[in-house]
Amino acid sequence: MENPYVIVILSSLLIVFSYLFTQISKWTKIPSVLFLIGTGVAIQFLVKSVGLNIPDLSQYLSLLGVVGLMMIVLEGALDIKIHRNNIKTILAAFTTSVLILGITNSLIAEIIYYFLEVNFIDAFLYAIPLSVVSSAIVIPSVHTLIPAKKEFMILEATLSDIFGIMLFAFWIKEPPAGQSYFEAISWNIVISVGLSVLLSYILVYVFHKIKTDIKFFLFLSILALLYSIGEYFHYSALLIILIFGLVLNNTHAFFRWKLKSFINHEKVKDIRQEFVMITNETSFLIRTFFFVVFGLTMNLEGLFHYEAIVISVMIMMVIFLTRALNLKVFLKSTIFPQMLIAPRGLVTILLFNKIVEHYNIVPFDEAILAWVIIGTNLVMMLGLIFSGSSEDDILRINIGDASETHLDYDPEEESIE
Protein backbone atom coordinates (compact mmCIF):
# COMPACT_ATOMS: atom_id res chain seq x y z
CA MET A 1 0.00 0.00 0.00
CA GLU A 2 3.02 2.32 0.10
CA ASN A 3 3.12 2.37 -3.70
CA PRO A 4 1.50 5.69 -4.76
CA TYR A 5 0.11 4.15 -7.96
CA VAL A 6 -1.80 1.55 -5.95
CA ILE A 7 -3.30 4.32 -3.79
CA VAL A 8 -4.31 6.30 -6.91
CA ILE A 9 -5.87 3.19 -8.49
CA LEU A 10 -7.88 2.34 -5.35
CA SER A 11 -8.99 5.96 -4.83
CA SER A 12 -10.08 6.25 -8.45
CA LEU A 13 -12.04 3.01 -8.22
CA LEU A 14 -13.80 4.27 -5.07
CA ILE A 15 -14.86 7.45 -6.88
CA VAL A 16 -16.16 5.46 -9.87
CA PHE A 17 -18.10 3.10 -7.59
CA SER A 18 -19.46 6.06 -5.61
CA TYR A 19 -20.80 7.58 -8.83
CA LEU A 20 -22.45 4.27 -9.71
CA PHE A 21 -23.92 4.07 -6.20
CA THR A 22 -25.36 7.58 -6.65
CA GLN A 23 -27.06 6.54 -9.90
CA ILE A 24 -28.38 3.33 -8.33
CA SER A 25 -29.66 5.40 -5.40
CA LYS A 26 -31.68 7.59 -7.79
CA TRP A 27 -33.34 4.52 -9.29
CA THR A 28 -33.90 2.52 -6.11
CA LYS A 29 -34.04 5.33 -3.46
CA ILE A 30 -31.58 3.32 -1.37
CA PRO A 31 -29.27 5.94 0.25
CA SER A 32 -25.85 5.85 -1.39
CA VAL A 33 -24.30 6.17 2.08
CA LEU A 34 -25.32 2.55 2.79
CA PHE A 35 -23.45 1.39 -0.30
CA LEU A 36 -20.38 3.42 0.74
CA ILE A 37 -20.37 2.08 4.31
CA GLY A 38 -20.90 -1.42 2.93
CA THR A 39 -17.91 -0.93 0.62
CA GLY A 40 -15.77 0.06 3.60
CA VAL A 41 -16.94 -3.00 5.56
CA ALA A 42 -16.19 -5.26 2.57
CA ILE A 43 -12.68 -3.81 2.27
CA GLN A 44 -12.19 -4.39 6.01
CA PHE A 45 -13.18 -8.06 5.63
CA LEU A 46 -10.88 -8.45 2.63
CA VAL A 47 -7.90 -6.83 4.35
CA LYS A 48 -8.33 -8.93 7.50
CA SER A 49 -8.85 -12.13 5.51
CA VAL A 50 -5.39 -11.80 3.93
CA GLY A 51 -3.80 -11.18 7.33
CA LEU A 52 -3.09 -7.46 6.98
CA ASN A 53 -3.61 -4.84 9.67
CA ILE A 54 -5.77 -1.78 9.08
CA PRO A 55 -3.88 1.41 10.05
CA ASP A 56 -5.41 3.96 12.42
CA LEU A 57 -7.49 6.18 10.14
CA SER A 58 -9.41 8.08 12.84
CA GLN A 59 -7.46 11.31 12.29
CA TYR A 60 -8.26 11.19 8.57
CA LEU A 61 -11.91 10.52 9.36
CA SER A 62 -12.05 13.65 11.52
CA LEU A 63 -10.37 15.76 8.83
CA LEU A 64 -12.69 14.47 6.12
CA GLY A 65 -15.64 15.12 8.43
CA VAL A 66 -14.72 18.75 9.06
CA VAL A 67 -14.16 19.54 5.36
CA GLY A 68 -17.21 17.54 4.35
CA LEU A 69 -19.44 19.33 6.84
CA MET A 70 -18.39 22.72 5.47
CA MET A 71 -18.99 21.71 1.86
CA ILE A 72 -22.31 20.02 2.55
CA VAL A 73 -23.72 22.99 4.50
CA LEU A 74 -22.57 25.28 1.68
CA GLU A 75 -24.15 22.93 -0.86
CA GLY A 76 -27.44 23.07 1.05
CA ALA A 77 -27.33 26.88 1.40
CA LEU A 78 -26.74 27.28 -2.34
CA ASP A 79 -29.91 25.26 -2.96
CA ILE A 80 -32.16 27.55 -0.87
CA LYS A 81 -34.05 30.45 -2.45
CA ILE A 82 -35.41 33.17 -0.14
CA HIS A 83 -38.67 34.72 -1.33
CA ARG A 84 -42.08 35.72 -0.05
CA ASN A 85 -43.67 32.27 -0.35
CA ASN A 86 -41.10 30.34 1.68
CA ILE A 87 -40.68 32.56 4.76
CA LYS A 88 -43.02 30.23 6.67
CA THR A 89 -40.98 27.23 5.54
CA ILE A 90 -37.80 28.79 6.92
CA LEU A 91 -39.47 29.66 10.24
CA ALA A 92 -40.96 26.18 10.51
CA ALA A 93 -37.64 24.48 9.71
CA PHE A 94 -35.91 26.64 12.32
CA THR A 95 -38.48 25.92 15.04
CA THR A 96 -38.81 22.24 14.18
CA SER A 97 -35.05 21.63 14.17
CA VAL A 98 -34.65 23.27 17.59
CA LEU A 99 -37.58 21.46 19.20
CA ILE A 100 -36.74 18.05 17.76
CA LEU A 101 -33.06 18.37 18.66
CA GLY A 102 -33.83 19.40 22.26
CA ILE A 103 -36.52 16.80 22.97
CA THR A 104 -34.75 13.95 21.17
CA ASN A 105 -31.48 14.73 22.93
CA SER A 106 -33.10 14.69 26.38
CA LEU A 107 -34.95 11.41 25.79
CA ILE A 108 -31.92 9.63 24.29
CA ALA A 109 -29.83 10.86 27.24
CA GLU A 110 -32.37 9.21 29.59
CA ILE A 111 -31.99 5.89 27.73
CA ILE A 112 -28.18 6.05 27.89
CA TYR A 113 -28.30 7.11 31.55
CA TYR A 114 -30.57 4.20 32.49
CA PHE A 115 -29.03 1.36 30.45
CA LEU A 116 -25.33 2.26 30.46
CA GLU A 117 -25.28 3.54 34.05
CA VAL A 118 -23.33 6.72 33.36
CA ASN A 119 -24.00 10.09 34.97
CA PHE A 120 -26.55 12.27 33.18
CA ILE A 121 -23.98 14.90 32.10
CA ASP A 122 -22.01 12.27 30.15
CA ALA A 123 -25.22 10.64 28.88
CA PHE A 124 -26.41 13.99 27.51
CA LEU A 125 -23.06 14.54 25.76
CA TYR A 126 -23.23 11.11 24.10
CA ALA A 127 -26.85 11.78 23.09
CA ILE A 128 -25.99 14.93 21.09
CA PRO A 129 -24.39 13.13 18.10
CA LEU A 130 -27.33 10.70 17.98
CA SER A 131 -29.85 13.57 17.91
CA VAL A 132 -28.55 15.41 14.85
CA VAL A 133 -30.09 14.86 11.40
CA SER A 134 -27.39 14.41 8.76
CA SER A 135 -27.64 17.01 5.98
CA ALA A 136 -24.83 15.08 4.24
CA ILE A 137 -27.37 12.31 3.59
CA VAL A 138 -30.60 14.31 3.37
CA ILE A 139 -29.45 16.76 0.68
CA PRO A 140 -28.61 14.18 -2.02
CA SER A 141 -31.53 11.92 -1.03
CA VAL A 142 -34.61 14.20 -1.23
CA HIS A 143 -34.38 15.06 -4.94
CA THR A 144 -37.56 13.05 -5.65
CA LEU A 145 -39.74 15.08 -3.28
CA ILE A 146 -41.87 18.02 -4.40
CA PRO A 147 -40.03 21.39 -4.16
CA ALA A 148 -41.73 22.48 -0.92
CA LYS A 149 -40.86 19.28 0.96
CA LYS A 150 -37.36 19.17 -0.50
CA GLU A 151 -36.72 22.75 0.60
CA PHE A 152 -38.09 22.10 4.09
CA MET A 153 -35.99 18.96 4.57
CA ILE A 154 -32.77 20.63 3.36
CA LEU A 155 -33.36 23.58 5.69
CA GLU A 156 -34.23 21.42 8.69
CA ALA A 157 -31.27 19.06 8.20
CA THR A 158 -28.79 21.92 7.71
CA LEU A 159 -30.07 23.77 10.79
CA SER A 160 -30.03 20.53 12.79
CA ASP A 161 -26.32 20.13 11.95
CA ILE A 162 -25.59 23.70 13.03
CA PHE A 163 -27.62 23.62 16.24
CA GLY A 164 -26.27 20.17 17.16
CA ILE A 165 -22.68 21.37 16.82
CA MET A 166 -23.51 24.54 18.76
CA LEU A 167 -25.09 22.50 21.57
CA PHE A 168 -22.06 20.19 21.65
CA ALA A 169 -19.66 23.15 21.86
CA PHE A 170 -21.69 24.79 24.65
CA TRP A 171 -21.99 21.53 26.61
CA ILE A 172 -18.25 20.85 26.71
CA LYS A 173 -17.17 24.44 27.35
CA GLU A 174 -17.26 26.10 30.73
CA PRO A 175 -18.85 29.60 30.59
CA PRO A 176 -16.54 32.59 31.26
CA ALA A 177 -16.22 33.68 34.89
CA GLY A 178 -19.20 35.72 35.99
CA GLN A 179 -21.48 34.49 33.18
CA SER A 180 -24.25 31.92 33.30
CA TYR A 181 -24.64 29.31 30.55
CA PHE A 182 -27.60 31.26 29.15
CA GLU A 183 -25.58 34.48 28.95
CA ALA A 184 -22.61 32.70 27.37
CA ILE A 185 -24.83 31.02 24.77
CA SER A 186 -26.67 34.27 24.00
CA TRP A 187 -23.44 36.23 23.47
CA ASN A 188 -21.99 33.40 21.38
CA ILE A 189 -25.02 33.40 19.07
CA VAL A 190 -25.14 37.21 18.77
CA ILE A 191 -21.42 37.45 17.94
CA SER A 192 -21.53 34.46 15.56
CA VAL A 193 -24.55 35.74 13.62
CA GLY A 194 -23.27 39.33 13.51
CA LEU A 195 -19.83 38.40 12.25
CA SER A 196 -21.27 35.84 9.81
CA VAL A 197 -23.59 38.39 8.19
CA LEU A 198 -20.88 41.06 7.97
CA LEU A 199 -18.25 38.69 6.56
CA SER A 200 -20.73 37.19 4.08
CA TYR A 201 -21.58 40.61 2.63
CA ILE A 202 -17.88 41.45 2.30
CA LEU A 203 -16.97 38.07 0.76
CA VAL A 204 -19.76 38.12 -1.82
CA TYR A 205 -18.89 41.70 -2.82
CA VAL A 206 -15.16 40.95 -3.14
CA PHE A 207 -15.84 37.60 -4.82
CA HIS A 208 -17.83 39.08 -7.69
CA LYS A 209 -15.18 41.81 -8.19
CA ILE A 210 -12.29 39.39 -8.71
CA LYS A 211 -11.44 39.13 -12.41
CA THR A 212 -8.81 36.38 -12.32
CA ASP A 213 -9.65 32.76 -13.16
CA ILE A 214 -8.27 31.50 -9.85
CA LYS A 215 -10.96 32.40 -7.34
CA PHE A 216 -13.25 29.50 -6.40
CA PHE A 217 -10.80 27.44 -4.38
CA LEU A 218 -9.32 30.68 -3.08
CA PHE A 219 -12.69 31.50 -1.57
CA LEU A 220 -13.25 27.98 -0.34
CA SER A 221 -9.90 28.31 1.43
CA ILE A 222 -10.95 31.63 2.97
CA LEU A 223 -14.22 30.09 4.16
CA ALA A 224 -12.30 27.13 5.61
CA LEU A 225 -9.92 29.54 7.36
CA LEU A 226 -12.76 31.57 8.89
CA TYR A 227 -14.62 28.39 9.89
CA SER A 228 -11.55 26.86 11.54
CA ILE A 229 -10.70 30.07 13.42
CA GLY A 230 -14.28 30.32 14.66
CA GLU A 231 -14.36 26.69 15.78
CA TYR A 232 -11.00 27.05 17.49
CA PHE A 233 -12.44 29.85 19.63
CA HIS A 234 -15.69 27.89 20.14
CA TYR A 235 -17.96 30.18 18.14
CA SER A 236 -20.72 28.88 15.87
CA ALA A 237 -18.55 29.21 12.77
CA LEU A 238 -20.75 26.97 10.65
CA LEU A 239 -23.11 29.96 10.46
CA ILE A 240 -20.49 31.73 8.32
CA ILE A 241 -20.74 28.95 5.72
CA LEU A 242 -24.56 28.89 5.83
CA ILE A 243 -25.04 32.66 5.63
CA PHE A 244 -22.40 33.10 2.90
CA GLY A 245 -24.20 30.51 0.77
CA LEU A 246 -27.57 32.15 1.40
CA VAL A 247 -26.25 35.63 0.54
CA LEU A 248 -24.52 34.40 -2.63
CA ASN A 249 -27.66 32.55 -3.73
CA ASN A 250 -30.07 35.35 -2.82
CA THR A 251 -28.39 38.67 -3.64
CA HIS A 252 -31.83 39.99 -4.64
CA ALA A 253 -32.93 39.62 -1.01
CA PHE A 254 -29.75 40.75 0.78
CA PHE A 255 -28.48 43.51 -1.50
CA ARG A 256 -31.48 45.83 -1.54
CA TRP A 257 -32.14 49.55 -1.48
CA LYS A 258 -28.80 51.42 -1.44
CA LEU A 259 -26.84 48.14 -1.46
CA LYS A 260 -28.17 47.29 -4.95
CA SER A 261 -25.52 49.47 -6.56
CA PHE A 262 -22.73 47.35 -5.05
CA ILE A 263 -23.70 44.16 -6.91
CA ASN A 264 -24.03 43.14 -10.54
CA HIS A 265 -26.75 40.50 -10.20
CA GLU A 266 -26.14 38.92 -13.62
CA LYS A 267 -22.44 38.50 -12.90
CA VAL A 268 -23.18 37.02 -9.46
CA LYS A 269 -25.66 34.61 -11.07
CA ASP A 270 -22.97 33.27 -13.43
CA ILE A 271 -20.46 32.97 -10.58
CA ARG A 272 -23.01 31.17 -8.42
CA GLN A 273 -23.63 28.52 -11.10
CA GLU A 274 -19.92 27.73 -11.29
CA PHE A 275 -19.65 27.79 -7.49
CA VAL A 276 -22.55 25.32 -7.18
CA MET A 277 -20.87 22.93 -9.62
CA ILE A 278 -17.54 23.00 -7.75
CA THR A 279 -19.24 22.69 -4.35
CA ASN A 280 -21.35 19.72 -5.45
CA GLU A 281 -18.33 17.93 -6.93
CA THR A 282 -16.23 18.51 -3.80
CA SER A 283 -19.07 17.39 -1.49
CA PHE A 284 -19.45 14.20 -3.52
CA LEU A 285 -15.73 13.49 -3.24
CA ILE A 286 -15.54 14.09 0.51
CA ARG A 287 -18.70 12.07 1.19
CA THR A 288 -17.28 9.14 -0.75
CA PHE A 289 -14.06 8.84 1.25
CA PHE A 290 -15.64 9.71 4.62
CA PHE A 291 -18.24 6.94 4.65
CA VAL A 292 -15.91 4.34 3.10
CA VAL A 293 -13.31 5.08 5.81
CA PHE A 294 -16.08 4.84 8.45
CA GLY A 295 -17.04 1.38 7.18
CA LEU A 296 -13.36 0.41 7.04
CA THR A 297 -12.83 1.37 10.70
CA MET A 298 -16.14 0.08 12.08
CA ASN A 299 -15.91 -2.39 14.97
CA LEU A 300 -17.68 -5.37 13.45
CA GLU A 301 -17.20 -7.71 16.42
CA GLY A 302 -19.58 -5.74 18.65
CA LEU A 303 -22.36 -5.24 16.11
CA PHE A 304 -24.42 -8.22 17.26
CA HIS A 305 -24.32 -7.63 21.00
CA TYR A 306 -27.88 -8.01 22.30
CA GLU A 307 -27.75 -4.93 24.53
CA ALA A 308 -26.43 -2.71 21.72
CA ILE A 309 -29.27 -3.77 19.40
CA VAL A 310 -31.96 -3.19 22.06
CA ILE A 311 -30.62 0.27 22.94
CA SER A 312 -30.33 1.18 19.25
CA VAL A 313 -33.96 0.20 18.59
CA MET A 314 -35.14 2.27 21.56
CA ILE A 315 -33.13 5.28 20.38
CA MET A 316 -34.63 4.99 16.88
CA MET A 317 -38.15 4.75 18.34
CA VAL A 318 -37.48 8.00 20.21
CA ILE A 319 -36.13 9.65 17.05
CA PHE A 320 -39.14 8.86 14.85
CA LEU A 321 -41.90 9.24 17.45
CA THR A 322 -40.49 12.62 18.49
CA ARG A 323 -40.37 13.72 14.86
CA ALA A 324 -43.94 12.58 14.25
CA LEU A 325 -45.30 14.47 17.26
CA ASN A 326 -43.34 17.66 16.57
CA LEU A 327 -43.98 17.75 12.85
CA LYS A 328 -47.71 17.23 13.41
CA VAL A 329 -47.79 20.50 15.36
CA PHE A 330 -46.38 22.46 12.40
CA LEU A 331 -47.73 20.53 9.41
CA LYS A 332 -51.49 20.67 9.05
CA SER A 333 -51.68 18.12 6.26
CA THR A 334 -49.46 15.09 5.66
CA ILE A 335 -46.26 14.61 7.65
CA PHE A 336 -45.16 11.74 5.41
CA PRO A 337 -42.37 11.13 4.53
CA GLN A 338 -40.78 13.98 6.59
CA MET A 339 -41.14 12.06 9.85
CA LEU A 340 -39.11 9.18 8.37
CA ILE A 341 -36.33 11.35 6.91
CA ALA A 342 -34.03 11.59 9.92
CA PRO A 343 -30.79 9.84 8.93
CA ARG A 344 -27.74 9.97 11.16
CA GLY A 345 -24.36 10.22 9.46
CA LEU A 346 -21.43 12.59 9.08
CA VAL A 347 -22.04 14.92 12.04
CA THR A 348 -22.95 11.99 14.30
CA ILE A 349 -19.64 10.27 13.52
CA LEU A 350 -17.65 13.52 13.71
CA LEU A 351 -18.97 14.52 17.15
CA PHE A 352 -18.66 10.98 18.49
CA ASN A 353 -14.99 10.88 17.43
CA LYS A 354 -14.41 14.19 19.25
CA ILE A 355 -15.78 12.63 22.44
CA VAL A 356 -13.58 9.55 22.06
CA GLU A 357 -10.43 11.58 21.24
CA HIS A 358 -10.68 14.44 23.72
CA TYR A 359 -12.86 13.49 26.69
CA ASN A 360 -12.00 10.82 29.21
CA ILE A 361 -15.47 9.53 30.03
CA VAL A 362 -17.11 6.12 30.23
CA PRO A 363 -16.67 4.21 26.93
CA PHE A 364 -19.72 4.06 24.68
CA ASP A 365 -20.50 0.98 22.57
CA GLU A 366 -19.72 1.93 18.96
CA ALA A 367 -22.21 -0.72 17.81
CA ILE A 368 -25.05 1.52 19.03
CA LEU A 369 -23.73 4.32 16.85
CA ALA A 370 -23.43 2.02 13.82
CA TRP A 371 -26.91 0.51 14.21
CA VAL A 372 -28.56 3.92 14.62
CA ILE A 373 -26.83 5.20 11.47
CA ILE A 374 -27.75 2.10 9.46
CA GLY A 375 -31.28 1.88 10.88
CA THR A 376 -32.24 5.53 10.33
CA ASN A 377 -30.98 5.34 6.76
CA LEU A 378 -33.03 2.21 6.08
CA VAL A 379 -36.15 3.87 7.49
CA MET A 380 -35.49 6.94 5.31
CA MET A 381 -35.18 4.63 2.32
CA LEU A 382 -38.62 3.14 3.02
CA GLY A 383 -40.10 6.61 3.48
CA LEU A 384 -38.74 7.79 0.12
CA ILE A 385 -39.81 4.62 -1.70
CA PHE A 386 -43.42 4.93 -0.54
CA SER A 387 -43.66 8.73 -0.62
CA GLY A 388 -45.83 10.48 -3.15
CA SER A 389 -44.31 12.94 -5.57
CA SER A 390 -47.43 14.51 -7.05
CA GLU A 391 -48.05 18.24 -6.83
CA ASP A 392 -51.29 17.51 -4.93
CA ASP A 393 -49.16 16.40 -1.96
CA ILE A 394 -48.72 19.93 -0.58
CA LEU A 395 -46.65 20.82 2.45
CA ARG A 396 -48.36 23.32 4.73
CA ILE A 397 -46.83 25.01 7.74
CA ASN A 398 -49.05 25.75 10.74
CA ILE A 399 -47.68 29.22 11.45
CA GLY A 400 -49.91 32.29 11.23
CA ASP A 401 -52.17 31.92 8.22
CA ALA A 402 -50.31 28.94 6.86
CA SER A 403 -53.54 27.07 6.28
CA GLU A 404 -54.14 29.60 3.50
CA THR A 405 -50.63 29.40 2.04
CA HIS A 406 -49.23 26.77 -0.26
CA LEU A 407 -45.50 26.48 -0.26
CA ASP A 408 -45.09 25.09 -3.75
CA TYR A 409 -43.59 28.35 -5.03
CA ASP A 410 -43.10 29.73 -8.49
CA PRO A 411 -39.41 29.23 -9.33
CA GLU A 412 -39.50 32.29 -11.56
CA GLU A 413 -40.18 34.55 -8.58
CA GLU A 414 -36.86 36.22 -7.73
CA SER A 415 -37.86 38.88 -5.25
CA ILE A 416 -39.37 38.93 -1.79
CA GLU A 417 -40.72 42.44 -2.35
N, C-alpha and C positions, 0 to 999 in steps of 0.2 A: 504493500500500500504506500510505500515511500516513493514509488515511481510517479512523477507528476502526470504522465500520460494516462496511467491507470485512473488517477483521481479525476482527470478531465473526462475520460470515457464514462466513468460511473456517474459523474455529475450531469453530463449531457443526457445520459439515458434516463436519469430521474426526471429531468425537465420534460423530455419527450413523453414519458409515462404520465407525468402530471397533467400535461395537455390532453392526453387521451382520457384520463380520469375526468377532467373537466367536461369534455364532450359527452362522455358516458353519463355523467351527473345530469346534464341537461336533458338527456333522453329518459333516464330512469328516475330522476329526482333523488337518487342516493347521494348524500353529501360527499364531495370529493375528498374531504378530510378523512373519511373512513378508509378510503382506498390508500391514502398517503400513510396513515398510521399502520394499516395492514402491510404496506410495503416495508415499512421500518421493522415491523415485527418479523416478517419473512426474512429480511436480511439478517436480523439478530439470530434467528434459528439457523440460517445457513452458515453464518460465521462461527457459531458455537459448535455446529455439527462437524466442522473441519478442524476443531480444536484450537481456534484462534481466540484471543481475548479482545473484547471491545474496549477501546480507550475511553477515558472519562471525557464525555462530550458536554457535560452540564454547562461549562462556561460558554460554549458555542451556542447552546440552546438559549441561554439568557440573552446573549448578544443578538441572535436572530429574532428573539421575542421583542426586544426593545425597538429594533429597526422595523420589524413587521408591524408592531402596534402603531408606530408613527405613520407608516405608509397606508395602513388600512383605515385609520381614522381620517386621513387626508382623502383617501379614495371615497369614503362615505360622504364627507363634507362636499366634495366636488360633484356629488350626485344629487344634492339637495337644492331645490329652487325655493326661494322665499318670495311669496306673493300673497295677495289678499286672501285667497281661498284656502291656504294651508296654515294660517296662523294658529287655528284651533288644533291642527295636527301636531304642530311643534309644542304647544302648551300641554297637550295630552301626553305626548311622548316624554316630555320633561317630568310631568307629575307622576306618570305611570312608572318610569324608570326609578325614580326616587322611592316611591312607595313599595314597589316590588323588591328593590334591593334591600331596603330596611327591614321589611317584614320577613322576607326569605332568610336574610342573614341571621336574624334573631332566632327563628325557628330551627334552622340548621345548627346553630350554636347550641341550642338546647339538646338536640340529638347527640352531638359530639360530646357535650358535657355529661350526659347520662350514660352513654354506652362506653366511651373511652376513658371515663373517670379522670378528666383533666379539669383544672379550674376554669371558670367561665371566661376569664380574660383570654386565656389561650384558645379556648373553644371558639370564641367569637372571632379571633384572628384567623384560625383555620377555616372558619365558615365564609370569610370574605371572598376568597378565590372561587368557592363553589356557588356563590350567589350572583356572579357577574355573567351576563349574557355575552357571548363572543361575537363581536361585529365581524371578526375575521372569517367566520363561517356564515353568518347571516347575510352579509352583503352579496357574496356570489351565489347564494342559494335562493333568494326570493325573487329572481328575475321573472318567474312565471306568474306572480301575483299581479292583480290590477294595480295601477299606479298609486292609488291612495294607500293601499295596504303595504305596498313595497316601501313607499316613502316613510310611513309610520314605523315599520320594522327597522329600517336603516337608522332612523333617528333614535329610536328607543335603544337599539343595541349599541350605537356609538356613545350615547349618553350613559348607558349602563357601564361601559368600559371606563369612562372618565370618572363617574361618581364612585365606582368600585375602587379605582386606584387612589382617588382622593381619600376615601374612607380608610383604606389600608395605610396611607401615609399619615393620616391623623391618629390612627390607633396606635402606631408604633412610635410616635414622636411625643415626647413630653412637651406640654405647652411652656412658653417662656415664663420666667418668674413674674408673678403678679398678675398673670392672665389665666382665666378659666379656659376649659376646652372650647366652650361656645365662642368666647372672644377670639381665641386663636384661630378657630375655623373661619369665623366671619372675616377677620382681617386677611386670612390666606385667600379666601374667595374673592374679596374686593380687590386685592392687589393683583391676583392672577388674571381676573377678568379685565381690569383696567389696563394692565400691561399688554395683555393679549390683543385687545382691540386697537390700542395705539400702535403696537408693532405690526399688526396685520395691515392697517392703513398704509403705514410707511413702506412695508415690503411690497404690497401690490403696486403702489405708485412707482417705486424704484424699479420693480420688475418689468413693468410695461414700458419704461424709459430706456432700458438696456437694449442696445442695437447689435451687440455681438452675438454670434451663434452659440457661444458657450454661456449658458445662463440657467438651464433647468437643473442640472446637478449642482451648480453653484448655489441655487436657492434651496434645494433639498438639503445641502450641507449646512446652510445658514439656519434652516428650520431645525435640523438635528442638533446644531450647536445650542440654539436657544432652548430647545426641549431638554437637553442634557444639563445645561446650567440650571434651569428651573427645577428639574428633578433633584439635582445635587443639593439644592437649598430647600428642598421639600415643599416647593410650590406646585400648583396644579398646572404643570407646563403643557399637558396634553391639550389644554384649552387653546394654546397658541396655534397648534396644528389645526384644530377644529375651526376656530374663528378665521384663520388665514384662508382655509379652503372655502368657507362660507362667503367671505368678502370677495375672493377671486371669482367665485361662481355667481355672485349676485351684486355686481358693481352698480346695477340699476337701483338697488335698494339701499346700499351703503354710501355711495357717492351721489348725494342729492343736493339740491339747492346750490349753494356757492361751491360745493365740492365737485359739481359736475364738470367744471372747467379743468379740473386736474387730471381727468381720465378720458382717454379715447376708447369708447366702449367697443368699437369694431376691432381695434387692435387687441384689446384685452380678450375679446371673444376668441380670436385666432390663437392667442397664447394659451388660453384655457384649454382648448381642444388638444393642443400638443402636450400640455401638462397632464391632462387626464390620461392620455395614451401612455406616457412614461410612468405615471403613478400606478396605473393598472398593471403594466408589465412588471414593475418592481415588486408590487404586492404579490403577484402571482409567484414570482421567483422566491421571495422570502417565505411565503406560505408553504411552498413545496418542501424546502429544506427543513423548515421548523418542524412540521408534523412528521416527516420521515425520521428525523433525529429523535423526536419524542418516542416514536414506535421502536426505534433502535435501542433506546435506553430504558424502556419500560421494564419493570420488574415482573416477569411473567410467572414466577413461582408463586407469588402471593395472590394471583388473580382469582383463584377458586377457593379462597378461605371463606367459610360459611358466614362469619361475622361481617366481613367486608361486603359481601353481596347483600346481606340484610340491611346494613346501614346505608348502602348505596341506593337500594330500592326506597327506603324511607325518605332519604334526601330528595330523590326524584319526585316522590309523591308530594312533598312539601313544595318543590319548585313549580309543578304544574297546577296544583290546587290553588296555591297563592296567586299565580298568574290568572287563573280562571276567575277567581273572586275579584281581584283588582281590576282586570280588564272589563268585567261586567259592569262595574261602576261607571266607566268612562265610555263604553261602547254600547249604544242603545240597541243596535241590531246584532248581527252575528259577531261572535268573538273567535270564530274558527277561520283559519288555522292559527291565528296569532297566539292563542294560549299554548299551542304545541311548539311554537318556534322559540325555543329557549336553550340553544346549544351552549355547552361549555367548551372552551378551547384555549386559544392562545393566552389570553389574560389569566385564565385559571392556572395554567401551567407556569406562567411567568411569575405570578405572585406566590404560588406554592414554592417554587425554587428559591425565591427570596427568603421565605421563612426557613427553609432547610439550610440555606447557606449562611444566614446572618443571625438567626435567633436560636438560642440554646433552650428549646422547650421540648415537651414530651413528643417523641416521634409519632408521626401520623401515617397510617397504612396507605401507601401509594396506590394500592388496589382500589380503594374507595374513589380516589381521584380518577383513575382510569375508567372504572365502571360508570361513573357519573358522566364523563365525557362521551363515552361510547353510547350509553343509554339515551342521553338527551339528544344526541345526533340521530339515533334511530327513530325516536319519537318525532323529531322534526321531519324526518324523511316521510313517515306515515302521514303527517299533517299535510305536507306538500303534495303527496300523491293523491290524497282524497279531497284536496281543496278545490273549490270552484275558481274559475278564472273569467267568468262572464262579467260584463259591465253592470249587470243587475245586482251583483254582490257588492253593495256599497258599504264602505266604512263610514260610520258616523261617530262623532265625538260628543259626549254628553257634557259640554261646557257651554254655558250661556244658551244661545239659541241654536245649538248644534243640531237639534232635531229638524231644523229647517234647512240645514246647510249640507250639501253633498261635497265630499272632498275629492271627487274625481275631477281635477282641474283641467282647464284648457291649456295645453302646453305652449300655445302661442302667446299666452299672457305673460308679459315681461315686467310689468310694473305693479307695485303694491299701492300705487296712488289711486 
